[in-house]
Amino acid sequence: MMKYIFSLLFLFLLFSCKMKYTTQPNDPYRIFTKNGYAGLINTDTKEIIIPSKYYSIQTYLIDDNNRFYECTDKNSSTFLFNINGNLIYSFSKGEFLKKVFIYNRKTYILTNTPSESKKQNVWEEIQLTDNHKLFRINRNEKKLLLNYPTIKINNFKNIVYFSNEIYDIFNQSFDEIQKGFFDLNTDNKIVFKDFDNVFYRNHYIPNKNEIWIKERNSQTKKLNQYYDKVLDSTLTLKTNPIKNVKEVYPNYFIIETEKGFQVSDFNEKLTSFTFPYLVPLLYHSISYSNDSFNRKENFNDLFVFSNEMQSNDSGFGGNLGIIDFSGKILIPAEYNNLKIAYIYYPQTPSDEFRKFAIENKLNKYYYFLTRKSIGNNKAEYSIFNEEGNLIIKTIGKIDDDYYTRFDITSKEPKINFYLNDSTRTFNLKTKELIDIKKGRINY
């Protein structure tokens, strides 16, 4: 028995001494293990980039030519190496890497060393205070650029946000709080004493590399009507040359004109239409059905509009429709309620349903579901495809929680309308009502 155990132990030691590679297809840079320790090798040249003396190696891939390796040894000391195996940074105790990135061919690393805040009373919970540091690494030179509790890189190119605010009301007064931005191009920084009011609403504009600002009055707390200020890439605060910018979204912004609201992209291409109410579809208070399958990229060029002013910013109280950026009206402004709904595919759809979906332009797995009040506590419920073509409609009592569901497995494609007074099943080809049950029968 002992001989058998020793034989197994010998085999284990034999194989553990051999070099083992992690599997990374088409990548010559492989993390390997030898004698229980990890290293890095270029399998094309067989060059050992990082010797096998680390307990763990974490890869940070920037691009094909820039990647970094965070290595921790048996003493829990951590080091950062570049793709050539050069030591970039040695971490102090308790310090860890938050981000590494390349800007203008220079390497930047953001680290954090949290510390415990002092307790004023025995019943207080101990809280951790962040201590972020931003370094620029240029060959053998390491320069500390910022050291604040909060540093955010985001995707602002050369613009870095910082703040010394800590969540400790006993050890920091309002007058001590500093918030502002740092410029990676010039190493200049700007601090705003009243940052939270100046930047009360702000949006970074990627293709302009600037921040658009809607300021709030520090005394009255009244919000400005427009995004009328800009912080440009040189950290200069100036007037926005584009007038009357009412709202800003990731792909578009809304301008208020004498005729109503108009949409512009960030290349300043304007839509040909204006409406009293106009909001990107994804930012309208639209109801979503089955939105776990939400594919937002389908809706970037779609807007909810109305020919009448709405009772509030959410668009309630009027008739709504959907229009695209080119001016094509997909759904006319005739509906009190709009929903985006999705076709679930938990099972393999029947050939008949596949054919129906292709013929009726339901290829993107979503459709529009609308409700239009017609009086006497009744409403018309309609389904439109992605191009705004009517698929089917029915009439029932007014219901805020209405929804639908396609039967994708049936040989005859069907759909169920779930209303508060009834559950109705229709044949999608013939539009015939084939079943009705009293009340909402949840699936």
N, C-alpha and C positions, 0 to 999 in steps of 0.2 A: 504494500500500500504506500509506504513512504517513498519507495523507488518510483512509483507512478506519479506521486505528487512532485518529486524533484524533477522528473522528466517534463511535466507540464510547466513548471517554473522555468526550466532551462529554455523551453520553446518560447515562452512569453518574453524573456529577456532578449533572446536572439532576435525576435521580430521587432521588439521595441527599439532596438539599436539601429534598425534600418530606417532610411529616410522615407517619410510618408508625405504625400502632397495633398493639399485640398483641391477639390475639383472645380476649376473655373475655365470653362471651354473657351478656346481661342485667346486666352490671356497668358502670355509667357511669364508674367509675374505671379508666382505661386507661393502661398504660405505653406511651409513644410514643417514637420515635426521630426526631431531626432533626440533619442534618449529622454523623451518626455518634454522637450522644450521646443518652442516655435521659432522659426526664422523665415526669411524671404529669399527666394532664389529666382533668377531669370532662367527659365528652362530652355530658352533658345541658345544662350551663351554659356549656360551652366555656372554663371557667376553667382556667388553668394552675396546678396545685397545687404541683408541683415543677418548676422550670425544667430544660430539657434540657441539662445540663452534666455528666452522670455516665456513667461507663463501664458501670455495671451497677446494677440496682435489684432488690432481693429483697423480696417481699411477705410479711408476717406477718399472717394473717387471724385475728382474735380472734372477731368477730361482725360483723353487718351495719353496726354503727355504730363499731366499733373495729378499725382495722387500722393497721399500721405498715410503713414502707418503709426498708430499709437500703440506703443509696446510697454507692457508691464512686466517687471522682473520678479524674482522670488521674494524680494524685500518690499514689494508693493510700490516700488518707485516706477514712475511712468515717464516715457520719453516719446518725442515726436520726430520721425524721420521722413525725409522726402523720398522720391522714387529712386534716387541715386544712392540711398543709404546714408546720406548726410544728416547729422543730428541738427534738428531745427530748434527744438525747445526741450528743456528739462523742467518738469512740473514739480512744484514744491508740495509739501505734505498737505493734503486736503484740497489741492487745486485740481480741477479737471477741465477738459476741453469742451467748449460749447460749440465752436464753429471754426473752420479753417477755410480760407478762400483766396482766390487770386484776383488782384485788381491792378491794371497797368503793369503787368509782369512782376508784380511784387506780391509776396506772401503775407497774409494777415491771419492772426489767430486771436480768437476771443476765448478767454478762460474765466472761470468763476471759482472763488474760494469762500464758500458760505461760512459764516460765523454765528455763534449764538448771541442773541441780544441779552442785555442785562435785565434781570427781573427786578421790578420795583416792589413787588409784594409776593409773598409766598404762594398765593393762590393763582398768580399769573402763569400762563403757559409759556414755556421757552419757545421763542421764535427764531428762525434762521434769517440772518441778514445777508443778502448777496453782496459779493465784492468782485465785480467784473473788471477785467483788464483787457485792453485791446493793444496788440503789439504789431509792428511792422517788421518783417524779417527780410533783410536784403543781404544776401550772401552770409557773411559772418556777423553782420550788424543786427542787433535786436533793439528796437526803439519802442518804449512805452508811449502810446499816444493818448490813451484815456484810462482813467481808473475811477469808476463810479459804481454805485450799487446796481444801476440799470444801464445797460448798453444794448441797443437793438440795431442789428445790421439791416434786417428786412431785405428788400431788393432795390434799395435806393441808390444803387451804383456807388457814387462817392459820398453820399449823404448818410451820416450815422447819427442816430438819436441817443442822447444820454440824459440821465437824471440822477441826482443825489438823494432823492426822496426815499425815506425809509418808513416803514410802518411802525413807528415808535413815537407816540405823541409826547412822551416824557423827555426824550433826548433830542428832539429836533423841532425848532420853531418854524413858522411859515416863512419868515424872512430869510431863513437859511437855505430854503429849497431852491435848487438850480435845475433848470431843464433847458435843453437846447439841442443844437446840431453841430457836428464836426465834419469838416471837408477833407476827405482823403487826398485830394489833389494839392491843397495848399497848407494843410495842417492848421487851418484857421477854425475857430469855433465861435459860435454865437449863443449867448445865454439870454433867455426871455424871462424877465421877472414875473410877468403875468401870463405864463405859457398856457395854462389851462383855458384862459379866456381868449387869448389870441388865436390859439389852434383848437378852438372848441369843436369845430368840424373841419376836417382836413382830408385831402385825398392826394396821394402821390400819383403823378401823371408820367408813366414810364417813358413814352416816346419824346417827352419834353424834358424829362429829368428835373421836375420841379414839383412843389407842393402847392395845391390850391387851397385857400383858406376862407372859411366863413367865420368871422370873429363874433364873439359875444361881448357886450358892454359889461365891464367889470362892476359898474355901479348899479345899473338897472337890471342886469342879467338878461337884457333883451338881445336876441340873436339877430345879426345882420340879415338882410333879405337875400343878399347874393354872395357868391364866392368872388369877392372883389379884390382880394390880395393874393400874391404869389410869393413864395420863397423859392428863388431860382437856384441853379446848381452851384452858384458861387456864394450861397447863403445871404443873398441880397433880398430884402423884403421890399416889394414894389407893388404897384397897382396892376391888377390883372388887365391886360390889353383887350381881352374878350369881355364885353359888357353883358351884364344881366344874366350871369350864369346862376340859374336857380338851384339845380341839383347836379351832382356828379356821380357817375357809376363807372364800373370797370372798363366798359367799352365805349360809352357815350356820355354826353352831358346835355342837360336841358337848358335852353335859353328862353327867357320870357320876352315876348314881343308884343306889339300893340294888338296883334290879331290873336294872340294866344301863345301856346308853348310850342317850341320847335326843337328837333333833335339834331345834334352835331356829333360827328366822331372826332377823334383827337388830331386828325389831319385837317380839321375845320371844314369838312364836307357836310353841308346842311341838307336836311330833308326838304322836299318840295311842299310839305304839308305842315299846317299848324292846327292845334286843337285847344279848346279850353281846358281839357284834361289829357295828359300824355305822360305815361310812365313806362319804363322797360317792363316787359311782362314778368320777369323774375322778381322784380321789386315792387310790384303791385300787390295789394293784399288779396291775392288770388288764392283760392283753395286748391290744395293738392290732394289727389287721390292716388293711393299706391305709390307714394313718392319715394319709397326705398329704392326704386329703379330710376330715380331722377337723373336724366341726362341733360344737364344744363346747357351744354354746347348747342343743343337744338334750338334754343330760344334766344340766343344772343342778339338776333336782328329783329325780334318781335316786340311790339309795344301794345299796351292797353290804351285805348283812347275813348273819348266821349265827346259828343257835340254840345255838351252842356257842362257848366261848372258843377263840380261835385260838392257834396255837403261837408266833406273833409278830405284830407290828403290821401286817405285809403281808397277813395273812389266809390264809397257807398252812397246810395241815394239817386243814382242816375243810370242811364242805359249805356252799356259798355260794349266795345268790340275789340278786335285785334287787327293790327296793321303791321306790315314789315317796313324795313328801312327804305325800300325803293318806292313805297307809297301804295303797294298792293294791299287792298283790304281783304283779309282772310275771312273775318267774321264781322258783319255789320254791327254798328252800335245799337243793338236792339235788346240786349240781355241784362237782367239785374244781377246775374251771378255767372261767374266763369270758373271752370276747374280744368286743370291739366290732369288727365288720367292715363294710366299705363296698362298695356296688355301684359298680363302675367303669363310666363311660360314655365310653370312648374313641371309640366309634362310635355311630351312630344306632341306637337300639333298635328291634326289630321291633314292629309293632302288637300282636302276640300277647304280647310281653313287657310292653309298656306296660299292657295290660289285666290281665295277671297281677299286676303290681306294685300296681295300683290296688285290685284285688279282695283282695289279701292284705296290705294296709296296709304296703307297702314304699316309701311315698311320700317318706320323709325320707332315702332312700339309705343307711340303715344297718340293721344287724340284729345280733342277739346270737348268738354261736357258743359252745356249751358242750360240756364233756366230763364224763362221769360214769363212774367206774370201776365195773365189774360183776364183777370177779374174773377169775382165770386170765389175767392180763396183757391183758385186753381192756377196752374202754371204749365207751360209747355217745356218739356225737357228734350234736348237735342244732342246728338253726337255728330261732330265734324272731324274729318280726317286732317292730316298735317297740312294739306293745301287749302283747307277751309271748305271742302265739299261736304254737304249734308249726307250722313250715312243712314240715320233713322231718327224718329222722334215719337214722343208719346205725351199724353196729357194726364196730369194727376193733381192731387192737392199740393199746395205750397209746402216745400220741405227744404230746410237748410242743410240737412245731413244726407241728401240723396247721393247715390253712387251707382256705378254700373260694373258689370263683369262679363267679359267674353267667355263663352264656352269654346275652347280651342280644340277639344278632342272629338267633338261630335262630327259625324259625317255631314250633317246639315248645320253649317255655322249658325250659332245662336248667341244672343246677348240677353242678360237679365238687368232690368231696372229695379233698384231697391229704393222704394219710396216709403214714407211713413204710413200710407194707407193701403199699400199693396206691393207685391213683388210680381213683376211682369216679365214673361219670357217671349222674345220675338225671334222668328226666323229671319236671319239677316239678308237672305237672298230674296225672299218673297215679301218681306216687311210684315208678314202676318203675325198677329198675336196668337201664340199657340198655348199659352198657359198663364193664368192669373191666380194669385193666392192673396188672401186677406192679410194685411199687415206686412211688415218688413221681415222677411225670412232671411236671416243672415247666413251667408255661406260658411 
